[in-house]
Amino acid sequence: MEENLLRRAADLAERCERTATVTSTAFLTPAEQYALTNWARHRDCTLVLHGGGAGCERRAAFFLPFYLTAEDFDPAEHLCAVHFSAPFGAPGHRDYLGAILGLGIRREWVGDILVQDHGAYVFCLPSVAPALLELEQVGRTGVKAAAVELAAVPVPERKVRPVTFTVQSARLDAVVSGMFRLSRTSAAAQIRAGAVHLNYTECLRPDAPVAPGDVLSLRGAGKGSVTEVGGMSRKGRQFVTAELWQ
């Protein structure tokens, strides 16, 4: 799947350069975004990831022509948002996603679904916005859809819990042990069992290096990011600061 993504990205980058127009993918998963970002570092292209709002997990990749910078890029020209109001019910994320997919819309054509008490905001590609605006029922709840500006979508607040610990070296088993309060032996066993993802990709190497900005997840325990590695304790161990996402 990653090979297909990178092949598609190469085609989009080439078309962007040849036609001097913005080209883009559909919405990508975090793992796909990570792979594409690494690929773009070794290519002569300007890549921007955007999901329609700040902090979006699912984002589309945009290749910019020579006359555009990342600061000039306006996502409102390429992405849409639809607000669903549900005054007589409170459908959940799964309900909204099921109703949307039931319209024949593919998952990659829709970005984050931000559920609120009596409604939700949905980011999408412009091509599917008309279909979303016709949606009148989510689960057993009647809804009313309306197009909204991207800037009008409230930014959800991510709750995090900071943790600080020390490691002999910043390798995966040690950091997983500190972040999720496991023994080093248990952390290594979880890694070898395929329960740990490093930057959204399964990693089976307990000795894999971990750096600031890396995202770690442990199946059944949660997900978080490493914010800082540095400083030494009196016993010669490295300090690690991380954030667990609530």
Buried (B, 14 or more C-beta within 10 A) or exposed (E): EEEEBBEBBEEBBEEBBEEEEBBBBBBBBBBBBBBBEEBBEEEEBBBBBBBBBEEBEBBBBBBBBEEBEEEEBEBEEBBBBBBBBBEEBBBEEEBBBEBBEEEEBEEBBBBBBBBBEBBBBBBBBEEBBEBBBEBEBBBEBEBEBEEBEBEEBEEBEEEBEEBEBBBEEBBBBBBBBBBBEBEBEBBBBBBEEEBBBBBBEEBEBBEBEBEBEBBBBBEEBBBBBBBEBEEEEEEEBBBBBBBBEE
